[in-house]
């Protein structure tokens, strides 16, 4: 749940879901920037390669 996994989000109602989406988008952005910064670029960085928490799940060449 948002309350459990994204405890930094304290808003309520519709704003809670907007803040959740923004948090996931920002974490995804930071993950992709990190990988590109170290030179890893490919065309299949999609949902089976990352988590909404901004971490890589199954990296493999």
HUDAKA-V607643 format. One record per residue. N is the residue number from 1. RES is the residue in three letters. PHI is phi as a letter, one per 40 degrees, with the letter a starting at -180 (none if undefined). PSI is psi in whole degrees, -180 to 180 (* if undefined). OMEGA is omega as a letter, one per 30 degrees, with the letter a starting at -180 (999 if undefined). Layout:
n: [N & N]
res: [RES & RES]
phi: [PHI & PHI]
psi: [PSI & PSI]
omega: [OMEGA & OMEGA]
This chain:
n: [1 & 2 & 3 & 4 & 5 & 6 & 7 & 8 & 9 & 10 & 11 & 12 & 13 & 14 & 15 & 16 & 17 & 18 & 19 & 20 & 21 & 22 & 23 & 24 & 25 & 26 & 27 & 28 & 29 & 30 & 31 & 32 & 33 & 34 & 35 & 36 & 37 & 38 & 39 & 40 & 41 & 42 & 43 & 44 & 45 & 46 & 47 & 48 & 49 & 50 & 51 & 52 & 53 & 54 & 55 & 56 & 57 & 58 & 59 & 60 & 61]
res: [UNK & UNK & UNK & UNK & UNK & UNK & UNK & UNK & UNK & UNK & UNK & UNK & UNK & UNK & UNK & UNK & UNK & UNK & UNK & UNK & UNK & UNK & UNK & UNK & UNK & UNK & UNK & UNK & UNK & UNK & UNK & UNK & UNK & UNK & UNK & UNK & UNK & UNK & UNK & UNK & UNK & UNK & UNK & UNK & UNK & UNK & UNK & UNK & UNK & UNK & UNK & UNK & UNK & UNK & UNK & UNK & UNK & UNK & UNK & UNK & UNK]
phi: [none & c & d & c & c & b & c & c & c & b & c & b & g & c & d & d & c & c & c & c & d & c & c & c & c & c & c & c & d & c & c & c & c & d & c & c & c & c & g & c & b & a & c & b & c & b & c & c & b & a & b & c & c & g & b & c & b & b & c & a & c]
psi: [161 & -43 & -39 & -49 & -18 & 59 & -16 & -16 & 113 & -1 & 172 & 172 & -149 & -35 & -33 & -42 & -32 & -44 & -38 & -49 & -43 & -41 & -47 & -43 & -43 & -40 & -39 & -44 & -48 & -38 & -48 & -39 & -42 & -49 & -41 & -33 & -35 & 7 & 9 & 111 & 125 & 172 & 9 & 31 & 89 & -166 & -18 & 2 & -6 & 165 & 159 & -8 & 2 & 32 & 154 & 137 & -52 & 53 & 133 & 139 & *]
omega: [l & a & a & a & l & a & l & l & a & l & a & l & a & a & l & a & l & l & l & l & l & l & l & l & a & l & l & l & a & l & a & l & l & a & l & l & a & l & l & a & l & a & a & l & a & a & l & l & a & l & l & l & l & l & l & a & a & l & l & a & 999]
